[in-house]
Structures are given as structure tokens and as C-alpha cells.
């Protein structure tokens, strides 16, 4: 059966477009008691962007520190409860930040209208009710969270997204000027998330003309950003990387990710590695599966003097590697895309452990 995917209803793009956010939200403020919830990366607290938030009246603002760990089900439940207990149901939720912040905003918007813990909704089409209106404003490019139908969460038992037609943002604001202050290493790790999305999307068994069209264009943009004559962090390349992130997210949505993402989920769950960094650690050792992609990846890292540590696994216990393997192999859809419907016959748990031991 073909995927019948939902799409972001409205997109505004361009340098300075963040200034339109207040006007975009205005039609949703129908009654005096209507309020918005702004979920903002703590990085921007006390900075110029904070003064530009179109906060009014009863609006609530949460500055969330996502550096300690990726979004958790416990964190989502706490935010949901804090909002409902303080002021009831908001008119909208706005996530301003990177992939983690946008996933938090998507998950909170859904959990405001669904009972119980977000843990019970980790999976496909488990959400019962549509969420509240929600807006995504990326301040870093690469995750594809601005366009994906998944809010990735780490729960007590697994790292898995809340995925349904209502997860997708109702509105996104793509303003490349917001990405100007991203630290260089993070710019690379997160941008490589898009590059890896596309390599995996267009090479697996679920690839198709639709996913390839977006994937190949996103790869061309990534090559300009990371290997071209004007490569680097500058206004022109920031715009290109923001569009590449969008296209990469669309490519994987109509296809699937593969082995690198399966391994990175294991790294993130057991070690708490950030997703983009975990992808880079894993992809650096996947020449057997993505030879051309890994070759380009290493050229990009070398050009921008990105150091990727080696021999990390020597400090991991057997129990940790076994758990990483268990988490990774539990992502059947990723392995099926990469290796085919009978993927269990093509790779063993021991071989997956050996992939982790290379890192």
C-alpha cells in the first residue's frame, strides 16, 4: 500500500520571515482568553531573539535546555501537565529551536488533547485525538523535524517517535538568518543528518521517484554547502542548507531511513548521544553499506576540520553494546528498507555488535 502522507499546511520562507510570526498567530487568537505556548531552546534565553517573540497577554514561554539529553516521554508529560494545570488548553504551541525543540513542541501539542503518558503513544498511529495548532521555527538546519510526521522521544523502554497524521506542523517559518550563530561542530553534525537521511532514503528498498526527487536535490545542496567553492557558514549557504533540510525530511517521509539511523538510536538510548553526532559516529564506519556516501562524508569532515573520535567502543561494556544492538534491531522498518523484507537472514545480532565495536 502506498503511503498517504500528511504535509505541513503552510510554509513561510525567507530571511527575516520570523518577523511575520505574530501576524501568523493572530487569527488563532479568537477570544481574549486564548493564549499561546512558546517552547524555545534555552540557548536563546537572554539573547536578542527572546525580545522578538510575539508574546501577548496570557501567553506562556518555556525555555528548554536540550543539551543534557534528547526529548523524553517524562519531559513531555511534565510540560503538558504544567500547561493544563496553570491555564488550561492553549490555542497553539510554537517550537523555536533545533530538532529536539520541534519534536517537543509536536509531542506537547498532541499530548494536550490525549490522556495518559506519552510513553503509550510511541509508535505508529496510536494517538487518538488531533492535537492543538502547532508551529515549527527551526534555528538550525538538518534534522528535517520541521516537516516530518514524527516526534522522536526516549522512553523508559525505547527510543521511538510518536508518529501519526496529526504530528505534522500546521505552520513552519523558515528563516535562515536564525541559523547564523550555530557553533561549527553542531552545524556539521546536524547538516550531516540531512545528508545521511538522503543517502539512506534513496538507496533502500522503499525508495521511489518521489523520494529520489527530493533526496537528490537535497544532496546537491549539501555538496554545495560542505564541498563547494563557497562552502561554509555564510548567508548563501545557510539558505541552501535550510532548504536541503526540508527536502531531506520529505525524502525520508516518503521512503525510510536505514542502518545508520538504526545504530544511532542505539547510541542515543544507551549513551545519551545527540542524534546528529551519533549519526556521524555511526556513518563514519558504514563503508560496507554506503561506500560512496561515506567517502563524501569523510571529505566533508576533512574540509571543515571536524574531528570524529575513534575507538570509543573500548570504553563500552559488553552489556552496553548488547543493549545498543537490541535497540537497533528493534527498528525493523529501518533494516527492512536497507536490506529488504528478509533482512534478518542478511545480518545477525553478532554482526550488528561488530558494527558498534568498530566505532
ZAZAVEX-173407 format. One record per residue (C-alpha): residue number from 1; y, x, z. Coordinates in Angstrom, 1 decimal. Layout:
<sites>
+------+--------+--------+--------+
: resi :  north :   east :     up :
+------+--------+--------+--------+
:  NUM :      Y :      X :      Z :
...
+------+--------+--------+--------+
</sites>
This chain:
<sites>
+------+--------+--------+--------+
: resi :  north :   east :     up :
+------+--------+--------+--------+
:    1 :    0.0 :    0.0 :    0.0 :
:    2 :    3.5 :    1.3 :   -0.9 :
:    3 :    6.0 :    1.8 :    1.9 :
:    4 :    8.7 :   -0.8 :    2.2 :
:    5 :   11.2 :    1.3 :    3.9 :
:    6 :   14.5 :    0.1 :    5.5 :
:    7 :   17.7 :    2.0 :    4.7 :
:    8 :   21.0 :    2.7 :    6.5 :
:    9 :   23.1 :   -0.3 :    5.8 :
:   10 :   26.4 :    1.5 :    5.4 :
:   11 :   27.4 :    5.2 :    5.0 :
:   12 :   30.9 :    6.7 :    5.0 :
:   13 :   31.1 :   10.3 :    3.8 :
:   14 :   33.8 :   13.0 :    3.6 :
:   15 :   35.9 :   15.5 :    5.5 :
:   16 :   37.9 :   13.6 :    8.1 :
:   17 :   35.9 :   10.4 :    7.9 :
:   18 :   35.3 :   10.5 :   11.6 :
:   19 :   38.8 :    9.1 :   11.9 :
:   20 :   37.6 :    5.8 :   10.5 :
:   21 :   35.1 :    5.2 :   13.3 :
:   22 :   37.5 :    3.0 :   15.3 :
:   23 :   38.1 :    0.8 :   12.2 :
:   24 :   34.3 :    0.6 :   11.5 :
:   25 :   33.6 :   -0.6 :   15.0 :
:   26 :   36.5 :   -3.1 :   15.2 :
:   27 :   34.6 :   -6.1 :   13.5 :
:   28 :   31.9 :   -5.7 :   16.2 :
:   29 :   34.4 :   -6.3 :   19.0 :
:   30 :   34.4 :  -10.1 :   18.6 :
:   31 :   35.1 :  -11.0 :   22.2 :
:   32 :   37.3 :   -9.5 :   25.0 :
:   33 :   34.1 :   -8.6 :   27.0 :
:   34 :   32.4 :   -6.8 :   24.1 :
:   35 :   32.0 :   -3.1 :   24.7 :
:   36 :   30.6 :    0.0 :   23.0 :
:   37 :   28.4 :    2.7 :   24.4 :
:   38 :   29.2 :    6.2 :   23.2 :
:   39 :   26.4 :    8.7 :   23.7 :
:   40 :   27.9 :   12.2 :   23.0 :
:   41 :   26.5 :   15.7 :   23.1 :
:   42 :   27.7 :   17.3 :   26.3 :
:   43 :   28.9 :   20.3 :   24.1 :
:   44 :   32.0 :   18.2 :   23.2 :
:   45 :   33.0 :   17.3 :   26.8 :
:   46 :   36.5 :   18.6 :   27.4 :
:   47 :   36.9 :   19.6 :   23.7 :
:   48 :   39.1 :   18.1 :   21.0 :
:   49 :   36.5 :   15.7 :   19.7 :
:   50 :   36.5 :   13.9 :   23.1 :
:   51 :   40.1 :   13.0 :   22.6 :
:   52 :   39.3 :   11.4 :   19.2 :
:   53 :   36.6 :    9.0 :   20.5 :
:   54 :   37.9 :    5.4 :   19.7 :
:   55 :   37.2 :    4.3 :   23.3 :
:   56 :   38.6 :    0.9 :   24.4 :
:   57 :   38.6 :   -1.4 :   27.4 :
:   58 :   35.1 :   -1.7 :   28.9 :
:   59 :   33.5 :    1.0 :   26.7 :
:   60 :   31.1 :    3.4 :   28.3 :
:   61 :   30.7 :    7.0 :   27.5 :
:   62 :   27.7 :    9.2 :   28.4 :
:   63 :   27.9 :   12.9 :   27.7 :
:   64 :   24.3 :   14.0 :   27.5 :
:   65 :   23.1 :   17.6 :   27.8 :
:   66 :   20.2 :   18.1 :   25.4 :
:   67 :   19.8 :   21.8 :   25.9 :
:   68 :   17.2 :   21.7 :   28.7 :
:   69 :   14.7 :   19.6 :   26.7 :
:   70 :   14.3 :   17.2 :   23.8 :
:   71 :   14.7 :   13.4 :   24.5 :
:   72 :   12.1 :   12.0 :   26.9 :
:   73 :   11.0 :    8.4 :   27.5 :
:   74 :   12.2 :    8.7 :   31.1 :
:   75 :   15.6 :    9.7 :   29.9 :
:   76 :   15.8 :    6.7 :   27.6 :
:   77 :   14.7 :    4.3 :   30.3 :
:   78 :   17.3 :    5.6 :   32.7 :
:   79 :   20.1 :    5.3 :   30.2 :
:   80 :   19.1 :    1.7 :   29.3 :
:   81 :   18.9 :    0.7 :   32.9 :
:   82 :   22.3 :    2.3 :   33.7 :
:   83 :   24.0 :    0.4 :   30.9 :
:   84 :   22.4 :   -3.0 :   31.6 :
:   85 :   22.9 :   -2.8 :   35.4 :
:   86 :   26.6 :   -1.8 :   35.0 :
:   87 :   27.8 :   -4.1 :   32.3 :
:   88 :   25.0 :   -5.9 :   30.5 :
:   89 :   24.3 :   -5.9 :   26.8 :
:   90 :   26.8 :   -3.8 :   24.7 :
:   91 :   28.0 :   -4.8 :   21.3 :
:   92 :   26.9 :   -1.4 :   19.9 :
:   93 :   25.6 :    2.1 :   20.6 :
:   94 :   27.2 :    5.2 :   18.9 :
:   95 :   25.4 :    8.5 :   18.9 :
:   96 :   27.6 :   11.6 :   18.3 :
:   97 :   25.7 :   14.9 :   18.1 :
:   98 :   22.6 :   16.5 :   16.7 :
:   99 :   19.2 :   15.1 :   16.1 :
:  100 :   18.4 :   14.7 :   19.8 :
:  101 :   21.5 :   12.7 :   20.5 :
:  102 :   21.0 :   10.5 :   17.4 :
:  103 :   17.4 :    9.9 :   18.5 :
:  104 :   18.5 :    9.0 :   22.0 :
:  105 :   21.1 :    6.5 :   20.5 :
:  106 :   18.5 :    4.9 :   18.3 :
:  107 :   16.0 :    4.6 :   21.1 :
:  108 :   18.5 :    3.2 :   23.6 :
:  109 :   19.7 :    0.6 :   21.1 :
:  110 :   16.1 :   -0.6 :   20.8 :
:  111 :   15.2 :   -0.5 :   24.5 :
:  112 :   18.3 :   -2.6 :   25.4 :
:  113 :   16.5 :   -5.6 :   23.9 :
:  114 :   12.9 :   -4.7 :   24.7 :
:  115 :   11.2 :   -4.8 :   28.1 :
:  116 :    9.3 :   -2.1 :   29.8 :
:  117 :    9.2 :    1.6 :   29.4 :
:  118 :   10.0 :    3.3 :   26.0 :
:  119 :    6.7 :    5.1 :   26.5 :
:  120 :    4.8 :    2.0 :   25.5 :
:  121 :    6.6 :    1.8 :   22.2 :
:  122 :    5.8 :    5.4 :   21.0 :
:  123 :    4.1 :    4.7 :   17.6 :
:  124 :    4.5 :    2.6 :   14.5 :
:  125 :    5.9 :   -1.0 :   14.6 :
:  126 :    5.4 :   -1.5 :   18.3 :
:  127 :    8.9 :   -2.7 :   19.0 :
:  128 :    9.1 :   -6.5 :   19.5 :
:  129 :   12.8 :   -7.3 :   19.1 :
:  130 :   15.7 :   -5.9 :   17.0 :
:  131 :   18.0 :   -3.5 :   18.9 :
:  132 :   21.7 :   -3.7 :   19.2 :
:  133 :   24.1 :   -2.5 :   16.4 :
:  134 :   23.9 :    1.3 :   16.3 :
:  135 :   25.9 :    4.1 :   14.6 :
:  136 :   25.0 :    7.7 :   14.0 :
:  137 :   27.5 :   10.5 :   13.7 :
:  138 :   25.8 :   13.9 :   13.1 :
:  139 :   27.7 :   17.0 :   14.3 :
:  140 :   25.0 :   19.4 :   13.0 :
:  141 :   23.1 :   19.2 :    9.7 :
:  142 :   19.4 :   19.4 :    9.1 :
:  143 :   17.5 :   17.1 :   11.3 :
:  144 :   17.6 :   14.0 :    9.0 :
:  145 :   17.8 :   11.9 :   12.1 :
:  146 :   20.9 :   10.2 :   10.6 :
:  147 :   18.7 :    8.4 :    8.0 :
:  148 :   15.2 :    8.4 :    9.4 :
:  149 :   13.4 :    5.4 :   10.8 :
:  150 :   12.0 :    7.4 :   13.8 :
:  151 :   13.4 :    8.2 :   17.2 :
:  152 :   11.3 :   11.1 :   18.4 :
:  153 :   10.6 :   11.1 :   22.2 :
:  154 :    8.4 :   13.2 :   24.5 :
:  155 :    6.5 :   11.0 :   26.9 :
:  156 :    4.1 :   11.8 :   29.7 :
:  157 :    1.1 :   11.9 :   27.3 :
:  158 :    2.5 :   12.7 :   23.9 :
:  159 :    5.4 :   13.6 :   21.7 :
:  160 :    5.8 :   10.8 :   19.2 :
:  161 :    8.5 :    8.7 :   17.7 :
:  162 :    9.4 :    5.1 :   18.1 :
:  163 :    9.1 :    4.1 :   14.5 :
:  164 :   10.0 :    0.7 :   13.0 :
:  165 :   12.4 :   -1.0 :   10.6 :
:  166 :   14.9 :   -1.6 :   13.4 :
:  167 :   15.2 :    2.1 :   14.4 :
:  168 :   17.3 :    3.0 :   11.3 :
:  169 :   21.1 :    3.2 :   12.0 :
:  170 :   23.2 :    0.3 :   10.8 :
:  171 :   26.0 :    2.8 :   10.0 :
:  172 :   26.4 :    6.5 :    9.7 :
:  173 :   29.5 :    8.6 :    9.5 :
:  174 :   29.0 :   11.9 :    7.7 :
:  175 :   32.0 :   14.1 :    8.3 :
:  176 :   31.2 :   17.8 :    7.5 :
:  177 :   34.2 :   19.1 :    9.5 :
:  178 :   32.3 :   18.1 :   12.7 :
:  179 :   29.7 :   20.9 :   12.0 :
:  180 :   32.3 :   23.7 :   11.8 :
:  181 :   31.6 :   25.1 :   15.3 :
:  182 :   27.8 :   25.1 :   15.2 :
:  183 :   26.5 :   28.5 :   16.5 :
:  184 :   25.0 :   30.6 :   13.7 :
:  185 :   21.4 :   30.6 :   15.0 :
:  186 :   21.4 :   26.9 :   15.6 :
:  187 :   23.0 :   26.4 :   12.1 :
:  188 :   20.0 :   28.2 :   10.7 :
:  189 :   17.2 :   26.7 :   12.8 :
:  190 :   18.4 :   23.1 :   12.2 :
:  191 :   19.2 :   23.7 :    8.5 :
:  192 :   15.6 :   25.0 :    8.1 :
:  193 :   14.4 :   21.7 :    9.4 :
:  194 :   15.7 :   20.2 :    6.2 :
:  195 :   14.2 :   23.0 :    4.1 :
:  196 :   10.8 :   22.5 :    5.8 :
:  197 :   11.0 :   18.7 :    5.5 :
:  198 :   11.3 :   19.1 :    1.8 :
:  199 :    8.6 :   21.8 :    1.3 :
:  200 :    6.1 :   19.6 :    3.2 :
:  201 :    7.2 :   16.3 :    1.7 :
:  202 :    6.9 :   17.4 :   -2.0 :
:  203 :    3.7 :   19.4 :   -1.7 :
:  204 :    1.4 :   16.9 :    0.2 :
:  205 :   -0.9 :   14.1 :   -0.9 :
:  206 :    1.7 :   11.4 :   -0.3 :
:  207 :    4.4 :   13.0 :   -2.5 :
:  208 :    5.7 :   10.9 :   -5.3 :
:  209 :    8.6 :   10.7 :   -7.8 :
:  210 :   10.9 :    9.1 :   -5.3 :
:  211 :   10.3 :   11.7 :   -2.5 :
:  212 :   10.4 :   14.5 :   -5.0 :
:  213 :   13.8 :   13.5 :   -6.5 :
:  214 :   15.4 :   13.7 :   -3.1 :
:  215 :   13.3 :   16.7 :   -2.0 :
:  216 :   14.0 :   18.9 :   -5.0 :
:  217 :   17.7 :   18.2 :   -4.8 :
:  218 :   17.8 :   19.0 :   -1.1 :
:  219 :   16.0 :   22.2 :   -1.7 :
:  220 :   18.5 :   23.2 :   -4.4 :
:  221 :   21.4 :   22.6 :   -1.9 :
:  222 :   19.6 :   24.6 :    0.8 :
:  223 :   19.2 :   27.5 :   -1.6 :
:  224 :   23.0 :   27.4 :   -2.3 :
:  225 :   23.7 :   27.3 :    1.4 :
:  226 :   21.4 :   30.0 :    2.5 :
:  227 :   20.8 :   32.2 :   -0.5 :
:  228 :   23.7 :   31.6 :   -2.9 :
:  229 :   26.8 :   33.8 :   -3.6 :
:  230 :   29.0 :   31.7 :   -1.3 :
:  231 :   26.3 :   31.1 :    1.3 :
:  232 :   27.0 :   30.8 :    4.9 :
:  233 :   29.1 :   28.6 :    7.2 :
:  234 :   32.2 :   27.6 :    5.3 :
:  235 :   33.6 :   24.2 :    4.3 :
:  236 :   31.9 :   24.0 :    0.9 :
:  237 :   28.5 :   24.9 :    2.2 :
:  238 :   28.9 :   22.7 :    5.3 :
:  239 :   29.3 :   19.7 :    2.9 :
:  240 :   26.3 :   20.7 :    0.9 :
:  241 :   24.1 :   21.1 :    4.0 :
:  242 :   25.1 :   17.7 :    5.3 :
:  243 :   24.1 :   16.1 :    2.0 :
:  244 :   20.9 :   18.2 :    2.0 :
:  245 :   20.0 :   16.9 :    5.4 :
:  246 :   20.5 :   13.3 :    4.3 :
:  247 :   18.4 :   13.8 :    1.1 :
:  248 :   15.7 :   15.7 :    3.1 :
:  249 :   15.4 :   12.8 :    5.5 :
:  250 :   15.0 :   10.3 :    2.6 :
:  251 :   12.4 :   12.5 :    1.0 :
:  252 :   10.2 :   12.7 :    4.1 :
:  253 :   10.7 :    9.0 :    4.8 :
:  254 :    9.0 :    8.0 :    1.6 :
:  255 :    6.4 :   10.8 :    1.9 :
:  256 :    5.5 :   12.6 :    5.1 :
:  257 :    5.8 :   16.0 :    6.8 :
:  258 :    2.9 :   18.4 :    7.2 :
:  259 :    1.3 :   21.2 :    9.0 :
:  260 :    4.4 :   22.9 :   10.3 :
:  261 :    5.7 :   19.8 :   12.0 :
:  262 :    2.3 :   19.1 :   13.5 :
:  263 :    2.3 :   22.6 :   15.0 :
:  264 :    5.9 :   22.3 :   16.1 :
:  265 :    5.2 :   19.1 :   18.0 :
:  266 :    2.6 :   21.1 :   20.0 :
:  267 :    5.0 :   23.9 :   20.7 :
:  268 :    7.7 :   21.4 :   21.8 :
:  269 :    5.4 :   19.3 :   24.0 :
:  270 :    3.8 :   22.3 :   25.9 :
:  271 :    6.6 :   24.8 :   25.9 :
:  272 :    9.7 :   22.7 :   25.6 :
:  273 :   10.8 :   24.5 :   22.4 :
:  274 :   13.6 :   22.8 :   20.5 :
:  275 :   12.4 :   21.2 :   17.3 :
:  276 :   14.2 :   23.3 :   14.7 :
:  277 :   13.4 :   26.5 :   16.5 :
:  278 :    9.7 :   25.5 :   16.9 :
:  279 :    9.6 :   24.7 :   13.2 :
:  280 :   10.9 :   28.2 :   12.3 :
:  281 :    8.4 :   29.9 :   14.7 :
:  282 :    5.5 :   28.0 :   13.1 :
:  283 :    6.6 :   28.1 :    9.4 :
:  284 :    7.0 :   31.9 :    9.6 :
:  285 :    3.2 :   32.1 :    9.8 :
:  286 :    2.1 :   29.5 :    7.3 :
:  287 :    1.8 :   31.6 :    4.1 :
:  288 :   -1.7 :   30.3 :    3.6 :
:  289 :   -0.4 :   26.7 :    3.1 :
:  290 :    3.1 :   27.1 :    1.8 :
:  291 :    3.3 :   30.5 :    0.2 :
:  292 :    6.5 :   30.1 :   -1.9 :
:  293 :    8.3 :   28.1 :    0.8 :
:  294 :    7.6 :   30.8 :    3.4 :
:  295 :    8.7 :   33.5 :    1.1 :
:  296 :   12.1 :   31.8 :    0.6 :
:  297 :   12.3 :   31.0 :    4.3 :
:  298 :   11.9 :   34.7 :    5.2 :
:  299 :   14.5 :   35.7 :    2.6 :
:  300 :   17.0 :   33.2 :    4.1 :
:  301 :   16.4 :   34.5 :    7.6 :
:  302 :   16.8 :   38.1 :    6.4 :
:  303 :   20.1 :   37.3 :    4.6 :
:  304 :   21.6 :   35.7 :    7.6 :
:  305 :   20.2 :   38.3 :   10.1 :
:  306 :   18.2 :   35.7 :   12.0 :
:  307 :   15.7 :   37.2 :   14.5 :
:  308 :   12.5 :   35.4 :   14.9 :
:  309 :   10.4 :   36.8 :   17.8 :
:  310 :    6.8 :   37.9 :   17.2 :
:  311 :    3.7 :   38.0 :   19.4 :
:  312 :    4.9 :   35.0 :   21.5 :
:  313 :    1.3 :   33.9 :   21.9 :
:  314 :    0.4 :   36.9 :   24.0 :
:  315 :    2.2 :   35.2 :   26.9 :
:  316 :    0.5 :   31.8 :   26.4 :
:  317 :   -2.6 :   30.8 :   28.4 :
:  318 :   -5.8 :   29.5 :   26.8 :
:  319 :   -5.0 :   26.1 :   28.4 :
:  320 :   -1.6 :   26.0 :   26.8 :
:  321 :   -3.0 :   26.8 :   23.4 :
:  322 :   -5.7 :   24.3 :   23.8 :
:  323 :   -3.1 :   21.6 :   24.7 :
:  324 :   -0.9 :   22.6 :   21.7 :
:  325 :   -3.9 :   22.2 :   19.5 :
:  326 :   -4.8 :   18.8 :   21.0 :
:  327 :   -1.2 :   17.5 :   20.5 :
:  328 :   -1.0 :   18.9 :   16.9 :
:  329 :   -4.4 :   17.5 :   15.8 :
:  330 :   -3.5 :   14.1 :   17.2 :
:  331 :   -0.9 :   13.7 :   14.4 :
:  332 :   -3.4 :   12.5 :   11.9 :
:  333 :   -0.8 :   11.3 :    9.3 :
:  334 :    0.7 :   14.8 :    9.0 :
:  335 :   -2.7 :   16.5 :    8.5 :
:  336 :   -3.8 :   13.8 :    6.1 :
:  337 :   -0.6 :   14.3 :    4.0 :
:  338 :   -1.1 :   18.1 :    4.0 :
:  339 :   -4.8 :   18.4 :    3.4 :
:  340 :   -6.0 :   15.0 :    2.2 :
:  341 :   -7.8 :   12.0 :    3.7 :
:  342 :  -10.8 :   14.1 :    4.7 :
:  343 :   -8.6 :   16.7 :    6.4 :
:  344 :  -11.0 :   17.0 :    9.4 :
:  345 :  -13.5 :   18.6 :    7.1 :
:  346 :  -11.0 :   21.2 :    5.9 :
:  347 :   -9.6 :   22.6 :    9.2 :
:  348 :  -11.2 :   22.9 :   12.6 :
:  349 :   -9.7 :   23.0 :   16.1 :
:  350 :  -10.5 :   26.7 :   16.3 :
:  351 :   -8.6 :   27.4 :   13.1 :
:  352 :   -5.6 :   25.5 :   14.5 :
:  353 :   -5.8 :   27.6 :   17.7 :
:  354 :   -5.8 :   30.7 :   15.5 :
:  355 :   -2.6 :   29.5 :   13.8 :
:  356 :   -0.9 :   29.3 :   17.2 :
:  357 :   -2.3 :   32.7 :   18.1 :
:  358 :   -0.5 :   34.2 :   15.1 :
:  359 :    2.9 :   33.2 :   16.5 :
+------+--------+--------+--------+
</sites>
